[in-house]
Amino acid sequence: KENLCLYGHPNEAWEVALPAEEVPPELPEPALGINFARDGMNRKDWLSLVAVHSDCWLLSVAFYFGARLNRNERYTILASVFSPCEL
């Protein structure tokens, strides 16, 4: 089977596809090889592995964009999540 990647889209949909020839430099590269162990693993364990790969990629993207925010932008995001007394 082909080496597949798990891609997340802005509309919250996921796609399993072949790796892109080139990943745009503004995004972290997706984790490769989610299907390497698929045939030798229990389905539940394999799905857990896929979840870990997707979580890691989402955290990479979040930290990448978060590092570009200035103080006011970070405060705006935190203020929308937490109540004013928690900040």
C-alpha positions as CSV (number, residue, x, y, z in Angstrom):
1,K,0.0,0.0,0.0
2,E,1.1,3.6,-0.6
3,N,2.6,5.8,2.1
4,L,-0.4,7.9,3.2
5,C,-0.7,11.2,5.2
6,L,-3.5,12.5,7.3
7,Y,-4.5,16.1,6.3
8,G,-6.7,18.5,8.2
9,H,-8.6,21.1,6.2
10,P,-9.9,24.6,7.3
11,N,-13.5,23.3,7.1
12,E,-12.7,20.8,9.8
13,A,-12.7,17.8,7.4
14,W,-9.9,15.2,7.3
15,E,-8.4,13.6,4.3
16,V,-6.1,10.6,3.9
17,A,-4.0,11.0,0.8
18,L,-0.6,10.6,-0.7
19,P,2.1,13.0,0.6
20,A,2.3,16.3,-1.2
21,E,5.3,16.8,-3.4
22,E,6.1,20.0,-1.5
23,V,4.6,21.2,1.7
24,P,4.0,25.0,1.8
25,P,6.8,26.5,3.9
26,E,4.3,28.3,6.1
27,L,2.9,25.0,7.5
28,P,4.5,22.2,9.5
29,E,4.8,18.9,7.5
30,P,2.2,16.3,8.2
31,A,3.2,13.1,9.9
32,L,4.1,10.4,7.4
33,G,3.3,6.7,7.5
34,I,0.1,6.3,9.4
35,N,-0.5,3.1,7.4
36,F,2.8,1.4,8.0
37,A,1.6,-0.5,11.1
38,R,-2.1,-0.8,10.0
39,D,-2.0,-4.4,8.9
40,G,-0.1,-5.7,11.9
41,M,-2.1,-3.8,14.6
42,N,-5.5,-4.1,16.3
43,R,-7.9,-1.6,14.7
44,K,-8.4,0.3,17.9
45,D,-4.7,0.7,18.5
46,W,-4.2,1.8,14.9
47,L,-6.9,4.5,15.3
48,S,-5.2,5.7,18.5
49,L,-2.0,6.0,16.5
50,V,-3.8,8.0,13.8
51,A,-5.3,10.3,16.6
52,V,-1.8,10.9,18.0
53,H,-0.5,11.8,14.6
54,S,-3.3,14.3,14.0
55,D,-3.1,15.8,17.5
56,C,0.7,16.3,17.0
57,W,0.2,18.0,13.7
58,L,-2.6,20.3,15.0
59,L,-0.4,21.3,18.0
60,S,2.5,22.1,15.5
61,V,0.2,24.3,13.4
62,A,-1.2,26.0,16.5
63,F,2.3,26.8,17.9
64,Y,3.5,27.9,14.5
65,F,0.7,30.5,14.2
66,G,0.7,31.4,17.9
67,A,4.4,32.3,17.8
68,R,3.5,35.0,15.2
69,L,1.0,36.8,17.5
70,N,1.9,39.9,19.4
71,R,0.9,40.6,23.0
72,N,-2.5,42.2,22.1
73,E,-3.5,39.4,19.7
74,R,-2.6,36.8,22.4
75,Y,-4.7,38.7,24.9
76,T,-7.6,38.9,22.5
77,I,-7.6,35.2,22.0
78,L,-7.3,34.4,25.7
79,A,-10.0,36.9,26.6
80,S,-12.4,35.1,24.2
81,V,-11.7,31.8,25.9
82,F,-11.4,32.8,29.6
83,S,-13.5,35.1,31.7
84,P,-11.8,38.4,32.6
85,C,-11.3,37.4,36.3
86,E,-9.2,34.4,35.2
87,L,-6.8,36.5,33.1
